[in-house]
């Protein structure tokens, strides 16, 4: 049984709203349907055209977008549409008829980008790969990621971190980047282009520390911990993501005023991570949370 949930997201066009899912819906392709006949290949879209205010249905990787006619206002219909789409998805209705979503290769580009960590290279795609980050330390960790499992067959691949539209790969010292980067880039590009699964449907996380955000969200966190998480999310995560890494809140000790964070991807084991922690994150938290933080300690993911 599927377990889809949706979030209502306005767009820059007032007549179009997006309904973002917690899982991928279609395989790296986009579809646009203007009417019920046009939507023959999508039973889901056909059902949505039974609403008289639905003008166009768009399907993309992890969302359904609806363009409406002016006869209705979003305030009156958006919740009904969200509930209907959720019910259809969870009932098992076909999103795209089998075979339609796998015809031909998917145009994709992948480029390699160095990171501050000399042992880690970032491979960036022009397609969204996952909806939440995952870190894999071994092939056993990667049971939910067919792509990561295949990458571990390269003897020089040590660790893998996947987030949004990029893959950070850490290597063993037996190989130099100039000898293996092209091989890895082409392998990843071909894998995605063929429409293969990056992470198994409904399993966006590995069973390792990248599940920490979900765990901490369920804890009864104190106010300071919540403030720390908000600061990390807004000011730190975008910067470390651009370097192929990730940072997660682990814990806060009110007595010692110590914050522990988990470093993932290129940040894990990076020679410059200590400097970043002490002169960047620690100073920021001290300044923004007056007298509540003394030190920040890192746990490599």
NUDO-955605 format. One record per residue (C-alpha): chain; x, y, z; residue in one letter; residue number from 1. Coordinates in steps of 0.25 Angstrom, whole numbers, plus 5000, padded with zeros to 4 digits. Example, Ala and Ser with C-alpha at 12.3 -4.5 7.8 and 13.67 -1.06 7.14 Angstrom:
REM NUDO-955605
A_5049_4982_5031_A_1
A_5055_4996_5029_S_2
END
This chain:
REM NUDO-955605
A_5000_5000_5000_X_1
A_5006_5014_4996_X_2
A_5007_5025_5006_X_3
A_5007_5038_4998_X_4
A_5005_5051_5005_X_5
A_5004_5064_4998_X_6
A_5008_5079_5001_X_7
A_5001_5090_4994_X_8
A_5010_5100_4988_X_9
A_5007_5113_4980_X_10
A_5014_5117_4968_X_11
A_5018_5130_4961_X_12
A_5006_5128_4952_X_13
A_4993_5131_4960_X_14
A_4985_5120_4952_X_15
A_4995_5109_4955_X_16
A_4997_5102_4968_X_17
A_5007_5090_4971_X_18
A_5003_5078_4979_X_19
A_5017_5073_4984_X_20
A_5018_5058_4988_X_21
A_5027_5052_4998_X_22
A_5032_5042_4987_X_23
A_5035_5042_4972_X_24
A_5023_5041_4963_X_25
A_5029_5040_4949_X_26
A_5043_5036_4944_X_27
A_5051_5049_4941_X_28
A_5040_5053_4930_X_29
A_5030_5064_4930_X_30
A_5016_5063_4924_X_31
A_5005_5073_4921_X_32
A_4991_5069_4918_X_33
A_4980_5079_4913_X_34
A_4968_5071_4913_X_35
A_4963_5057_4917_X_36
A_4966_5051_4903_X_37
A_4980_5057_4903_X_38
A_4982_5050_4916_X_39
A_4980_5035_4911_X_40
A_4993_5031_4916_X_41
A_4991_5036_4930_X_42
A_4979_5030_4938_X_43
A_4982_5040_4949_X_44
A_4981_5052_4940_X_45
A_4968_5047_4934_X_46
A_4962_5046_4948_X_47
A_4965_5060_4951_X_48
A_4959_5065_4938_X_49
A_4945_5061_4944_X_50
A_4946_5074_4952_X_51
A_4940_5085_4943_X_52
A_4950_5096_4948_X_53
A_4963_5088_4944_X_54
A_4969_5094_4931_X_55
A_4982_5087_4930_X_56
A_4989_5076_4938_X_57
A_5004_5075_4939_X_58
A_5012_5063_4944_X_59
A_5027_5064_4948_X_60
A_5037_5057_4956_X_61
A_5030_5059_4970_X_62
A_5018_5068_4968_X_63
A_5005_5069_4961_X_64
A_5002_5083_4956_X_65
A_4988_5088_4953_X_66
A_4984_5100_4944_X_67
A_4970_5105_4947_X_68
A_4959_5112_4940_X_69
A_4955_5125_4946_X_70
A_4941_5120_4950_X_71
A_4947_5115_4963_X_72
A_4956_5121_4974_X_73
A_4968_5114_4980_X_74
A_4963_5116_4994_X_75
A_4951_5108_4990_X_76
A_4957_5096_4983_X_77
A_4972_5094_4987_X_78
A_4969_5085_4999_X_79
A_4959_5077_4991_X_80
A_4969_5075_4980_X_81
A_4980_5071_4990_X_82
A_4971_5061_4997_X_83
A_4966_5055_4984_X_84
A_4980_5054_4978_X_85
A_4985_5047_4991_X_86
A_4974_5038_4991_X_87
A_4976_5034_4976_X_88
A_4991_5032_4978_X_89
A_4989_5024_4991_X_90
A_4978_5015_4984_X_91
A_4988_5011_4974_X_92
A_4983_5018_4962_X_93
A_4993_5018_4951_X_94
A_5000_5031_4949_X_95
A_5006_5028_4935_X_96
A_5002_5015_4928_X_97
A_5013_5005_4929_X_98
A_5024_5007_4918_X_99
A_5020_5021_4915_X_100
A_5030_5026_4926_X_101
A_5042_5018_4921_X_102
A_5042_5020_4906_X_103
A_5055_5025_4901_X_104
A_5067_5031_4908_X_105
A_5065_5043_4917_X_106
A_5073_5055_4913_X_107
A_5083_5058_4925_X_108
A_5096_5065_4928_X_109
A_5105_5062_4939_X_110
A_5118_5070_4943_X_111
A_5129_5068_4953_X_112
A_5132_5078_4963_X_113
A_5143_5078_4973_X_114
A_5140_5080_4988_X_115
A_5148_5086_5000_X_116
A_5151_5071_5003_X_117
A_5162_5066_4994_X_118
A_5156_5052_4996_X_119
A_5142_5055_4991_X_120
A_5137_5059_4978_X_121
A_5123_5064_4975_X_122
A_5115_5060_4962_X_123
A_5104_5069_4959_X_124
A_5092_5066_4950_X_125
A_5082_5075_4943_X_126
A_5071_5066_4949_X_127
A_5066_5064_4963_X_128
A_5071_5051_4968_X_129
A_5065_5049_4982_X_130
A_5055_5056_4991_X_131
A_5064_5055_5004_X_132
A_5078_5053_5006_X_133
A_5085_5039_5008_X_134
A_5099_5035_5013_X_135
A_5104_5021_5010_X_136
A_5117_5016_5017_X_137
A_5117_5002_5010_X_138
A_5109_4994_5000_X_139
A_5101_4988_5011_X_140
A_5096_5002_5015_X_141
A_5092_5004_5001_X_142
A_5081_4993_5000_X_143
A_5070_5004_4997_X_144
A_5079_5011_4986_X_145
A_5082_5003_4973_X_146
A_5091_5014_4968_X_147
A_5099_5014_4981_X_148
A_5101_4999_4981_X_149
A_5106_4999_4967_X_150
A_5116_5010_4970_X_151
A_5121_5002_4981_X_152
A_5126_4992_4971_X_153
A_5137_5002_4967_X_154
A_5148_4998_4977_X_155
A_5152_5012_4979_X_156
A_5139_5017_4984_X_157
A_5139_5018_4999_X_158
A_5126_5026_5003_X_159
A_5114_5032_4996_X_160
A_5105_5043_4999_X_161
A_5093_5047_4991_X_162
A_5085_5059_4992_X_163
A_5075_5067_4983_X_164
A_5082_5067_4969_X_165
A_5096_5063_4973_X_166
A_5105_5051_4978_X_167
A_5117_5053_4986_X_168
A_5127_5041_4985_X_169
A_5139_5039_4995_X_170
A_5150_5031_4989_X_171
A_5161_5022_4995_X_172
A_5175_5026_4993_X_173
A_5178_5015_4983_X_174
A_5173_5024_4972_X_175
A_5175_5039_4967_X_176
A_5163_5047_4963_X_177
A_5169_5050_4949_X_178
A_5169_5035_4946_X_179
A_5155_5032_4951_X_180
A_5146_5045_4950_X_181
A_5142_5043_4935_X_182
A_5139_5028_4937_X_183
A_5130_5032_4949_X_184
A_5123_5044_4942_X_185
A_5120_5035_4930_X_186
A_5115_5024_4938_X_187
A_5105_5033_4946_X_188
A_5101_5040_4934_X_189
A_5098_5027_4927_X_190
A_5091_5021_4939_X_191
A_5081_5033_4940_X_192
A_5079_5034_4925_X_193
A_5074_5020_4924_X_194
A_5063_5023_4934_X_195
A_5069_5014_4945_X_196
A_5065_5016_4960_X_197
A_5074_5024_4968_X_198
A_5066_5021_4981_X_199
A_5055_5011_4982_X_200
A_5041_5017_4982_X_201
A_5036_5020_4996_X_202
A_5050_5018_5002_X_203
A_5057_5031_5001_X_204
A_5066_5029_5013_X_205
A_5077_5019_5016_X_206
A_5076_5013_5030_X_207
A_5088_5021_5035_X_208
A_5089_5035_5041_X_209
A_5082_5043_5030_X_210
A_5069_5039_5037_X_211
A_5074_5048_5048_X_212
A_5065_5060_5044_X_213
A_5052_5051_5045_X_214
A_5057_5046_5059_X_215
A_5060_5059_5065_X_216
A_5047_5065_5059_X_217
A_5039_5055_5068_X_218
A_5047_5058_5081_X_219
A_5043_5068_5091_X_220
A_5054_5078_5088_X_221
A_5056_5090_5097_X_222
A_5055_5104_5091_X_223
A_5070_5106_5089_X_224
A_5071_5093_5081_X_225
A_5060_5097_5072_X_226
A_5067_5111_5070_X_227
A_5080_5103_5067_X_228
A_5073_5095_5056_X_229
A_5066_5107_5050_X_230
A_5080_5114_5049_X_231
A_5087_5102_5043_X_232
A_5076_5100_5033_X_233
A_5075_5115_5028_X_234
A_5090_5119_5029_X_235
A_5099_5107_5029_X_236
A_5092_5096_5021_X_237
A_5092_5103_5007_X_238
A_5107_5107_5008_X_239
A_5111_5092_5012_X_240
A_5102_5087_5001_X_241
A_5109_5095_4990_X_242
A_5122_5088_4995_X_243
A_5115_5074_4994_X_244
A_5113_5072_5008_X_245
A_5102_5073_5019_X_246
A_5101_5076_5034_X_247
A_5091_5071_5044_X_248
A_5088_5075_5058_X_249
A_5091_5064_5068_X_250
A_5089_5069_5082_X_251
A_5090_5081_5091_X_252
A_5095_5081_5105_X_253
A_5090_5092_5113_X_254
A_5099_5090_5125_X_255
A_5112_5091_5117_X_256
A_5106_5099_5105_X_257
A_5112_5089_5095_X_258
A_5105_5087_5082_X_259
A_5108_5074_5074_X_260
A_5106_5073_5059_X_261
A_5107_5061_5049_X_262
A_5116_5064_5037_X_263
A_5112_5056_5024_X_264
A_5117_5055_5010_X_265
A_5129_5064_5006_X_266
A_5129_5070_5020_X_267
A_5132_5057_5027_X_268
A_5146_5056_5029_X_269
A_5149_5069_5022_X_270
A_5162_5075_5027_X_271
A_5156_5089_5027_X_272
A_5144_5085_5034_X_273
A_5150_5088_5048_X_274
A_5153_5102_5043_X_275
A_5139_5103_5038_X_276
A_5133_5098_5051_X_277
A_5141_5107_5060_X_278
A_5142_5120_5052_X_279
A_5128_5119_5045_X_280
A_5117_5111_5051_X_281
A_5122_5113_5066_X_282
A_5124_5128_5064_X_283
A_5110_5129_5058_X_284
A_5103_5121_5068_X_285
A_5110_5129_5079_X_286
A_5106_5142_5073_X_287
A_5092_5138_5070_X_288
A_5089_5131_5083_X_289
A_5095_5140_5093_X_290
A_5102_5132_5105_X_291
A_5095_5119_5101_X_292
A_5106_5113_5093_X_293
A_5121_5111_5097_X_294
A_5126_5101_5087_X_295
A_5122_5092_5075_X_296
A_5127_5078_5073_X_297
A_5126_5070_5060_X_298
A_5123_5055_5058_X_299
A_5127_5050_5045_X_300
A_5115_5043_5038_X_301
END
